[in-house]
Amino acid sequence: MRAIVLSFLLLLSSVKAAEEVVAQKPEVVPKNQTQLQFTFAPVVKKVAPAVVNIYAARVVEATQVNPFFQDPIFRHFFGEGAPGRGGRVQSSLGSGVIIHPSGIVVTNYHVIKAAKEIKVVLHDGREMPAEVVVLDKRTDLVALKLKTTDKNLPYLKLRDADQLKVGDIVLAFGNPFGFGHTVTSGIVSGLARSKLGVEDFRSFIQTDAAINPGNSGGPLVTLDGRLVGINTAIFSNTGGSIGISFAVPSNLVAPVLASVGRGDKRVIRPWIGARVQSITPEMIDSLGLKKAKGVLVRKVFGKSSAEAAEIVQGDIILEVNGHEIMGESSFKFRMATLQVGKVATFTLLRNGKSEDVKVTLVAPPDIADNRRVGVAGRNPLTGAMITGLSPAVAEDYAIPYEDGGVVIYKIRNGSLARLNGLLPGDVITKINGKTIKTVDEVLRYLSRSRDGWKIEYRRGDQVQSLFVQTW
């Protein structure tokens, strides 16, 4: 009985002491996880002023236009204002975060896609228009500039997402379902997630923090109140959060901010002039590896940075700036975090020996003949706009670069090219057995055919064929 009473008294004294400590300790932003006690309020107080709500308005086609109204005779009498040609305004909402005191906001591209008007509401209730200053579809990120004279807005600093570990506590801020200034908490559930079907630099942060429609573009922060990711996608069969959410890591936000500083309209990623591929388990023994890691250099293009660094076909790239490369997607992500004009250290495996080489990072070059030509006449490509394939064009369309070739960069709706199943980004490689290298060759071979056309084109890493008879 004495032991029980003693234990109870010790418990009471411990509770009383704890109450005194809590009562006396001021609320401050915790320096580490061990200082966090019962509440995220200090972190929220620091972060919330930099979180914004975004409202975008876009015009969408209201109805399907009857082919009768497209007839030239009808349009001659009734003009372009024919029935069915109007549109309706569609609104979308999302979130964003201020990352520079002058009013630079980062959000998801899909939040403001095709928007005619963008309005941003700050945490203090101020509403102001915004304009797009940097667009990066490949990472689903965009930078907005607030139209304000206030140059001292609250903002968040970026934290290197490479420092994250599975199990770290994170907070997600946003505007879910229009409920502004909402915050949820969770942990980092996984890193370098790739199989999401979202853009092509697949290295997302997975978290179980509740993220719902309207959270897109909002910040994911660590307990020191720094930005570590931009909430982008959820995995759900209900449309709401089921505890599987994904964020674009801050490593990809940094190039967007750098592009703003340079005055670029889009993110220009470095090009080294080499094609690589992941190493499969079947290749391990022949390459002298213990496990499938790194990427194999398949080809080095002439007059490129890779050639200047004496990288050759057959080399294995193991690391970039000390970061281990696990495969092609890992290599693409790491390259996407780097900036043009810098020098990167590549760790190579060559003939069983490891060595470091310095690679200068340059912008993807264009070609001399970069005309954009519309295909006319009656042929399978009518309605397509074509241009010569260059590293710069390949980067824009996220397609593999090869020497020569012609790429479709735009297709008019309802055109023969569209009806034949062609898409922007398709690379025309052959017409009736003739290898295509230039725009002029495409136009020449299309006009000469009398019996029909066999068009070979590359979509991604696959070669496809199109057969069309003359009519």
C-alpha positions as CSV (number, residue, x, y, z in Angstrom):
1,M,0.0,0.0,0.0
2,R,2.9,2.3,0.9
3,A,4.5,1.7,-2.5
4,I,1.2,2.5,-4.3
5,V,0.7,5.7,-2.3
6,L,4.3,6.7,-3.0
7,S,3.9,6.1,-6.7
8,F,0.7,8.2,-6.7
9,L,2.4,11.0,-5.0
10,L,5.3,10.9,-7.4
11,L,2.9,11.0,-10.3
12,L,1.1,14.0,-8.8
13,S,4.4,15.8,-8.2
14,S,5.5,15.0,-11.8
15,V,2.3,16.4,-13.2
16,K,2.5,19.5,-11.1
17,A,6.1,20.1,-12.1
18,A,5.2,19.5,-15.8
19,E,2.3,22.1,-15.5
20,E,4.7,24.6,-14.0
21,V,7.3,24.1,-16.8
22,V,4.6,24.3,-19.6
23,A,3.1,27.5,-18.0
24,Q,6.5,29.2,-17.8
25,K,7.9,28.2,-21.2
26,P,7.1,30.8,-23.9
27,E,5.8,29.7,-27.4
28,V,8.7,29.8,-29.8
29,V,9.5,28.1,-33.1
30,P,11.1,24.8,-32.1
31,K,14.7,24.4,-33.2
32,N,14.3,20.6,-33.5
33,Q,11.8,17.8,-33.0
34,T,12.8,17.2,-29.3
35,Q,11.6,20.8,-28.5
36,L,8.2,20.2,-30.0
37,Q,5.6,19.9,-27.2
38,F,1.9,19.3,-27.9
39,T,1.3,22.0,-30.5
40,F,2.4,23.1,-33.9
41,A,1.0,26.6,-33.3
42,P,4.5,28.3,-33.3
43,V,5.3,26.8,-36.7
44,V,1.8,27.7,-38.1
45,K,2.3,31.3,-36.8
46,K,5.5,31.6,-38.7
47,V,4.4,29.9,-42.0
48,A,0.7,31.0,-42.4
49,P,1.4,34.6,-43.4
50,A,3.2,33.4,-46.5
51,V,0.5,31.1,-47.6
52,V,-2.0,32.5,-50.2
53,N,-5.3,31.4,-51.8
54,I,-5.4,31.5,-55.6
55,Y,-8.5,32.0,-57.8
56,A,-8.1,31.5,-61.5
57,A,-10.7,32.2,-64.2
58,R,-10.6,30.5,-67.6
59,V,-12.9,30.5,-70.6
60,V,-14.0,27.1,-71.8
61,E,-16.1,26.2,-74.8
62,A,-19.7,26.0,-73.8
63,T,-21.2,23.7,-76.4
64,Q,-20.1,21.6,-79.3
65,V,-20.3,23.6,-82.5
66,N,-22.7,22.1,-85.1
67,P,-20.8,21.5,-88.4
68,F,-23.5,23.4,-90.1
69,F,-22.4,26.6,-88.4
70,Q,-18.8,26.0,-89.7
71,D,-19.9,26.2,-93.3
72,P,-18.2,29.1,-95.1
73,I,-21.5,30.2,-96.6
74,F,-23.2,30.4,-93.2
75,R,-20.2,32.3,-91.7
76,H,-20.3,34.7,-94.7
77,F,-23.8,35.8,-93.7
78,F,-23.7,35.5,-89.9
79,G,-20.0,36.1,-89.2
80,E,-17.8,34.7,-86.5
81,G,-20.4,35.1,-83.9
82,A,-22.3,32.0,-85.1
83,P,-24.3,30.0,-82.5
84,G,-22.2,27.7,-80.3
85,R,-19.0,29.7,-80.7
86,G,-19.2,31.3,-77.3
87,G,-17.7,30.1,-74.1
88,R,-18.3,30.2,-70.4
89,V,-16.1,31.3,-67.6
90,Q,-14.8,28.5,-65.3
91,S,-13.2,29.2,-62.0
92,S,-10.7,27.1,-60.1
93,L,-9.1,27.5,-56.7
94,G,-5.8,26.5,-55.3
95,S,-3.1,27.5,-53.0
96,G,0.4,29.1,-53.2
97,V,3.3,30.3,-51.2
98,I,5.3,33.5,-51.3
99,I,9.0,32.7,-51.7
100,H,10.3,36.2,-52.1
101,P,9.4,39.4,-50.3
102,S,8.8,41.3,-53.5
103,G,5.7,39.1,-54.1
104,I,6.9,36.0,-56.0
105,V,4.4,33.2,-55.5
106,V,5.0,29.6,-56.4
107,T,2.0,27.3,-57.2
108,N,1.1,24.4,-59.4
109,Y,0.8,25.0,-63.2
110,H,-2.5,23.0,-63.2
111,V,-4.0,25.5,-60.8
112,I,-3.7,28.4,-63.2
113,K,-3.6,26.5,-66.6
114,A,-5.2,28.6,-69.4
115,A,-6.3,31.2,-66.9
116,K,-7.3,34.6,-68.3
117,E,-7.4,36.2,-64.8
118,I,-5.5,35.3,-61.6
119,K,-6.4,36.7,-58.2
120,V,-4.4,36.0,-55.0
121,V,-5.8,36.5,-51.5
122,L,-3.2,37.0,-48.8
123,H,-3.4,35.7,-45.2
124,D,-4.3,39.2,-44.0
125,G,-7.2,39.4,-46.4
126,R,-5.7,41.6,-49.0
127,E,-6.6,40.7,-52.6
128,M,-4.5,41.5,-55.6
129,P,-4.0,40.4,-59.2
130,A,-1.1,38.3,-60.3
131,E,0.6,37.4,-63.6
132,V,2.7,34.5,-64.7
133,V,6.4,35.2,-64.8
134,V,7.9,31.7,-65.1
135,L,6.2,28.6,-66.4
136,D,7.5,25.1,-66.0
137,K,5.0,22.5,-67.2
138,R,7.4,19.6,-66.8
139,T,7.5,20.0,-63.0
140,D,3.9,21.4,-62.8
141,L,5.3,24.5,-61.2
142,V,4.7,28.2,-62.0
143,A,5.9,31.5,-60.5
144,L,3.5,34.4,-60.2
145,K,4.3,38.0,-59.6
146,L,1.8,39.9,-57.3
147,K,0.9,43.3,-58.6
148,T,1.7,45.2,-55.5
149,T,4.0,48.0,-54.3
150,D,4.7,46.1,-51.1
151,K,8.2,44.8,-51.3
152,N,8.3,43.4,-47.7
153,L,5.8,40.6,-47.9
154,P,6.2,37.6,-45.6
155,Y,7.8,34.7,-47.3
156,L,9.3,31.2,-46.8
157,K,12.9,30.1,-47.2
158,L,13.6,26.9,-49.0
159,R,15.1,23.9,-47.3
160,D,17.0,21.2,-49.2
161,A,14.6,18.3,-49.7
162,D,17.6,16.0,-49.8
163,Q,17.8,16.4,-46.0
164,L,14.4,14.8,-45.5
165,K,14.2,11.4,-44.0
166,V,11.2,9.0,-43.9
167,G,9.5,9.6,-40.6
168,D,10.1,13.3,-40.4
169,I,7.1,15.4,-39.4
170,V,5.8,17.8,-42.0
171,L,2.9,20.3,-42.2
172,A,0.7,20.9,-45.3
173,F,-1.0,24.3,-45.8
174,G,-3.6,25.3,-48.3
175,N,-7.1,26.1,-49.3
176,P,-9.0,22.7,-49.5
177,F,-12.5,22.9,-50.9
178,G,-12.3,26.7,-50.4
179,F,-11.6,26.5,-46.7
180,G,-8.8,29.0,-46.6
181,H,-5.8,28.9,-44.3
182,T,-6.1,25.2,-43.4
183,V,-3.2,23.2,-42.0
184,T,-2.7,19.5,-41.6
185,S,0.1,17.4,-40.2
186,G,1.7,14.1,-41.0
187,I,5.0,12.4,-41.7
188,V,7.2,11.8,-44.7
189,S,5.9,8.4,-45.8
190,G,8.3,7.9,-48.7
191,L,10.9,9.7,-50.9
192,A,11.7,9.7,-54.6
193,R,8.2,8.3,-55.5
194,S,8.0,8.0,-59.3
195,K,5.1,6.0,-60.6
196,L,2.4,8.8,-60.4
197,G,1.8,9.7,-64.0
198,V,2.5,13.3,-63.1
199,E,4.9,15.1,-65.5
200,D,8.4,13.6,-66.1
201,F,10.8,14.5,-63.2
202,R,9.5,11.8,-61.0
203,S,10.9,12.2,-57.5
204,F,8.0,13.2,-55.3
205,I,7.8,13.4,-51.5
206,Q,5.0,11.2,-50.2
207,T,3.2,12.2,-47.0
208,D,0.2,11.1,-45.0
209,A,-0.7,14.7,-44.3
210,A,-4.3,15.3,-45.4
211,I,-4.4,17.0,-48.8
212,N,-7.6,17.6,-50.7
213,P,-8.7,19.5,-53.8
214,G,-7.7,23.1,-53.3
215,N,-4.5,22.2,-51.5
216,S,-2.7,22.1,-54.9
217,G,0.2,24.6,-54.9
218,G,0.3,25.0,-51.1
219,P,3.5,24.5,-49.1
220,L,4.8,21.4,-47.4
221,V,7.0,22.6,-44.6
222,T,9.3,21.1,-41.9
223,L,9.2,21.9,-38.2
224,D,11.6,24.8,-38.7
225,G,9.0,26.5,-40.9
226,R,11.0,26.2,-44.2
227,L,9.6,25.1,-47.5
228,V,10.4,21.6,-48.5
229,G,7.8,20.9,-51.1
230,I,4.8,22.0,-53.1
231,N,1.7,19.9,-52.6
232,T,0.7,18.6,-56.0
233,A,-1.2,15.3,-56.1
234,I,-3.2,12.8,-54.1
235,F,-3.8,9.1,-54.6
236,S,-7.5,8.5,-54.0
237,N,-10.5,6.7,-55.3
238,T,-12.9,9.0,-53.6
239,G,-11.6,12.4,-54.6
240,G,-10.6,13.2,-51.1
241,S,-7.6,12.4,-48.9
242,I,-6.9,8.8,-47.9
243,G,-3.5,9.5,-46.5
244,I,-1.4,9.2,-49.6
245,S,-0.3,12.6,-50.9
246,F,2.6,13.9,-53.0
247,A,4.6,17.0,-53.2
248,V,7.2,18.4,-55.7
249,P,10.5,18.7,-53.7
250,S,12.0,22.1,-53.1
251,N,15.0,21.1,-55.2
252,L,12.8,21.7,-58.2
253,V,11.4,25.0,-56.8
254,A,14.9,26.5,-56.6
255,P,15.4,26.6,-60.4
256,V,12.1,28.4,-60.8
257,L,13.1,31.1,-58.3
258,A,16.5,31.4,-60.1
259,S,14.7,31.8,-63.4
260,V,12.7,34.7,-61.9
261,G,15.9,36.3,-60.9
262,R,17.4,36.0,-64.4
263,G,14.3,37.3,-66.1
264,D,13.6,34.0,-67.9
265,K,10.1,33.1,-68.9
266,R,10.7,29.4,-68.4
267,V,13.1,27.1,-66.7
268,I,16.1,26.3,-68.9
269,R,17.7,23.0,-67.8
270,P,21.2,22.0,-68.5
271,W,22.1,19.7,-71.4
272,I,25.3,17.6,-71.3
273,G,24.9,16.0,-74.7
274,A,24.6,12.3,-73.7
275,R,21.9,9.7,-73.8
276,V,21.7,7.3,-70.9
277,Q,19.7,4.3,-69.8
278,S,19.0,2.5,-66.5
279,I,21.0,-0.5,-65.7
280,T,18.9,-3.7,-65.5
281,P,19.6,-6.7,-63.3
282,E,20.6,-8.6,-66.5
283,M,23.4,-6.1,-67.1
284,I,25.0,-6.3,-63.7
285,D,27.5,-9.1,-64.3
286,S,28.7,-7.9,-67.7
287,L,29.3,-4.4,-66.3
288,G,31.1,-5.5,-63.2
289,L,28.6,-4.2,-60.7
290,K,27.3,-5.6,-57.5
291,K,23.8,-4.1,-57.9
292,A,21.8,-2.3,-60.5
293,K,22.7,1.4,-59.8
294,G,23.9,4.3,-61.9
295,V,23.1,4.9,-65.6
296,L,24.9,3.6,-68.7
297,V,26.0,6.1,-71.3
298,R,24.5,5.0,-74.6
299,K,25.7,7.8,-76.8
300,V,27.7,11.0,-76.6
301,F,26.9,13.8,-79.1
302,G,29.6,15.7,-80.8
303,K,30.7,19.2,-79.6
304,S,28.8,18.6,-76.3
305,S,29.8,19.1,-72.7
306,A,30.0,15.4,-72.2
307,E,32.4,15.1,-75.1
308,A,34.5,17.9,-73.7
309,A,34.6,16.1,-70.3
310,E,35.8,13.0,-72.1
311,I,32.8,11.0,-71.2
312,V,32.5,8.1,-73.6
313,Q,29.9,5.4,-74.6
314,G,30.0,2.6,-72.1
315,D,30.8,4.8,-69.1
316,I,28.6,4.4,-66.0
317,I,27.5,7.5,-64.2
318,L,27.3,6.6,-60.5
319,E,27.0,10.0,-58.8
320,V,26.2,13.6,-59.7
321,N,27.6,16.1,-57.2
322,G,27.9,13.4,-54.6
323,H,24.2,12.2,-55.0
324,E,23.9,8.6,-55.9
325,I,22.2,7.8,-59.2
326,M,19.8,4.8,-59.0
327,G,18.5,4.9,-62.6
328,E,17.5,7.1,-65.5
329,S,14.6,8.8,-63.7
330,S,17.0,9.5,-60.8
331,F,19.5,11.0,-63.2
332,K,16.9,13.2,-64.9
333,F,15.7,14.5,-61.5
334,R,19.2,15.3,-60.4
335,M,20.0,17.1,-63.6
336,A,16.7,19.1,-63.3
337,T,17.9,20.5,-60.0
338,L,21.1,21.9,-61.5
339,Q,21.5,25.3,-63.2
340,V,22.9,26.3,-66.5
341,G,26.4,27.9,-66.2
342,K,27.5,25.8,-63.3
343,V,30.0,23.0,-63.2
344,A,28.9,19.5,-61.9
345,T,31.1,16.7,-60.7
346,F,30.2,13.3,-62.3
347,T,31.5,10.1,-60.7
348,L,32.1,7.6,-63.4
349,L,32.8,3.9,-63.4
350,R,35.1,3.0,-66.4
351,N,36.9,-0.3,-66.8
352,G,36.1,-1.2,-63.2
353,K,37.7,2.0,-61.8
354,S,36.0,5.0,-60.4
355,E,36.9,8.6,-61.4
356,D,35.5,12.1,-61.2
357,V,35.1,14.4,-64.1
358,K,34.0,18.0,-64.3
359,V,31.1,18.7,-66.6
360,T,30.1,22.3,-67.7
361,L,26.3,22.7,-67.7
362,V,25.1,24.5,-70.8
363,A,21.7,25.4,-72.2
364,P,20.2,23.0,-74.8
365,P,21.4,24.3,-78.2
366,D,19.1,25.1,-81.1
367,I,19.8,24.4,-84.7
368,A,20.4,26.9,-87.6
369,D,17.2,25.9,-89.4
370,N,14.6,26.3,-86.6
371,R,11.7,27.4,-88.8
372,R,8.2,26.5,-87.8
373,V,6.3,25.6,-90.9
374,G,2.6,24.7,-91.3
375,V,1.9,21.7,-93.5
376,A,-0.8,22.5,-96.2
377,G,-2.4,20.6,-99.1
378,R,-4.0,17.2,-98.9
379,N,-1.7,14.8,-97.1
380,P,-1.6,13.0,-93.7
381,L,0.2,15.9,-92.0
382,T,-2.1,18.7,-93.1
383,G,-2.8,21.0,-90.1
384,A,0.5,20.1,-88.3
385,M,3.2,22.7,-87.5
386,I,6.7,21.2,-87.8
387,T,10.2,22.2,-87.0
388,G,13.7,20.7,-86.9
389,L,14.5,18.6,-83.9
390,S,17.2,20.1,-81.7
391,P,18.2,19.6,-78.1
392,A,16.2,22.7,-77.2
393,V,13.1,21.4,-78.9
394,A,13.6,18.0,-77.3
395,E,13.8,19.6,-73.9
396,D,10.6,21.5,-74.5
397,Y,8.7,18.4,-75.4
398,A,10.4,16.0,-73.0
399,I,11.4,13.7,-75.9
400,P,14.7,11.9,-76.5
401,Y,17.1,13.8,-78.8
402,E,18.7,12.2,-81.8
403,D,20.8,13.7,-84.6
404,G,18.4,15.1,-87.2
405,G,14.6,14.6,-87.5
406,V,11.6,16.8,-87.6
407,V,9.1,17.2,-84.7
408,I,5.5,18.1,-84.7
409,Y,5.1,21.0,-82.2
410,K,1.5,21.9,-82.8
411,I,-1.6,20.4,-84.5
412,R,-4.8,22.3,-85.4
413,N,-8.0,20.7,-84.0
414,G,-10.0,18.9,-86.5
415,S,-7.2,18.7,-89.0
416,L,-6.1,15.6,-91.0
417,A,-3.0,15.3,-88.8
418,R,-5.2,15.2,-85.7
419,L,-7.6,12.7,-87.3
420,N,-4.7,10.5,-88.2
421,G,-3.8,10.2,-84.5
422,L,-0.6,12.4,-84.6
423,L,0.4,14.4,-81.5
424,P,2.6,17.3,-80.6
425,G,6.0,15.8,-79.8
426,D,5.9,13.1,-82.4
427,V,9.2,13.0,-84.4
428,I,8.9,12.2,-88.1
429,T,11.7,9.8,-89.0
430,K,10.7,8.4,-92.4
431,I,8.3,9.1,-95.2
432,N,7.9,6.2,-97.8
433,G,11.2,4.7,-96.7
434,K,13.1,8.0,-97.0
435,T,15.0,9.1,-93.9
436,I,13.9,12.5,-92.7
437,K,16.5,15.0,-91.5
438,T,15.0,18.4,-92.4
439,V,11.7,20.3,-92.7
440,D,12.2,20.7,-96.4
441,E,12.5,16.9,-96.9
442,V,9.1,16.5,-95.1
443,L,7.4,18.9,-97.5
444,R,9.1,17.5,-100.5
445,Y,8.3,13.8,-99.8
446,L,4.7,14.6,-98.9
447,S,4.0,16.4,-102.2
448,R,5.6,13.7,-104.4
449,S,3.6,10.7,-103.3
450,R,0.9,9.4,-105.8
451,D,0.0,6.1,-104.3
452,G,-0.2,7.0,-100.7
453,W,2.1,7.6,-97.7
454,K,3.8,5.4,-95.2
455,I,5.0,7.7,-92.3
456,E,7.2,6.4,-89.6
457,Y,7.4,8.5,-86.4
458,R,8.9,8.2,-82.9
459,R,6.7,8.7,-79.9
460,G,8.8,8.6,-76.8
461,D,11.0,5.5,-77.2
462,Q,8.6,3.7,-79.6
463,V,8.6,3.8,-83.3
464,Q,5.1,3.8,-84.9
465,S,3.8,3.7,-88.5
466,L,0.9,5.4,-90.3
467,F,-0.4,4.2,-93.7
468,V,-2.7,6.5,-95.7
469,Q,-3.9,6.0,-99.2
470,T,-4.3,8.9,-101.6
471,W,-7.8,10.2,-102.2
